[in-house]
Amino acid sequence: MKSALVLAALSLLLTGCVNFGEKTKIPTVVYYVLNDPVSATDPAPLRADAQTLLVLDTTTGSFYDTDQLVFSRSAGTRGQYQFARWTERPGKRFADLMRTRLDRQGAWNVSAAGGYVRGDMLLDTELVEFYHDAASEPGQMRLVLRAELVDLKQRALLGRRVFEQQVPLTTYDAAGAAQAANLAVSRALDELSAWLATLQ
């Protein structure tokens, strides 16, 4: 009986099922918050003639609808960082940042679509691309945003546009990608806001 127990223990040890030594250090997952630095500025007063803008949640392709940071090392491929996550999925977070930015400018009376508020205009957006292009070091954060503005009263499409941002990383890692993502989001919102102002 003793020999059977010794053989079983030896078998477990050799197959790596039992670790009698120091445990291997596994990297911890780091969570990054997607931010718009401009949102920290003081809000402008709401214009007296401001129309109500309903803003739909930003949609994404299924691969980007995740809390994992996405990267690409070669054209036509995508991967996900193993130990880096967003605190919220980029599509949802982008929509919140977009509403905050537009609301603080005072040009629109901004509300989330789908509630009881009746709007004058409807903004529909999609994050077509949102990833760290790591084909060369340190790479760049690539953001492609599609936007459509609809006049709800006239039931007419007022405009459609695609915005693209490519922001170089300062460091070749997830922290650098997250930092560049914040800047890409901020610049995309700059362009989106300016475009919407031409359609008011």
MOZIZI-V50043 format. One record per residue. RES is the residue in one small letter. PHI is phi in whole degrees, 0 to 359 (none if undefined). Layout:
res	phi
RES	PHI
RES	PHI
This chain:
res	phi
m	none
k	298
s	295
a	294
l	293
v	297
l	297
a	294
a	295
l	295
s	296
l	296
l	296
l	290
t	273
g	83
c	282
v	239
n	242
f	270
g	264
e	288
k	290
t	291
k	282
i	260
p	301
t	274
v	283
v	254
y	257
y	248
v	261
l	283
n	229
d	239
p	304
v	291
s	296
a	280
t	284
d	294
p	287
a	274
p	294
l	290
r	295
a	295
d	262
a	296
q	274
t	273
l	252
l	271
v	245
l	290
d	299
t	288
t	270
t	218
g	294
s	301
f	291
y	272
d	276
t	210
d	272
q	276
l	289
v	254
f	223
s	219
r	260
s	207
a	303
g	80
t	234
r	219
g	220
q	233
y	301
q	283
f	240
a	228
r	224
w	274
t	290
e	222
r	297
p	304
g	299
k	295
r	295
f	299
a	298
d	296
l	295
m	293
r	298
t	297
r	300
l	294
d	294
r	287
q	282
g	79
a	276
w	230
n	267
v	267
s	214
a	289
a	285
g	100
g	263
y	264
v	281
r	270
g	246
d	268
m	231
l	230
l	252
d	242
t	229
e	219
l	277
v	285
e	223
f	200
y	203
h	274
d	280
a	255
a	298
s	221
e	278
p	275
g	89
q	213
m	272
r	249
l	231
v	234
l	239
r	256
a	225
e	226
l	245
v	243
d	276
l	288
k	286
q	270
r	53
a	226
l	281
l	275
g	184
r	220
r	208
v	246
f	248
e	233
q	228
q	229
v	248
p	296
l	278
t	269
t	225
y	271
d	198
a	296
a	297
g	294
a	293
a	295
q	296
a	293
a	297
n	300
l	293
a	296
v	297
s	300
r	292
a	296
l	291
d	302
e	293
l	297
s	298
a	297
w	295
l	298
a	298
t	284
l	256
q	287
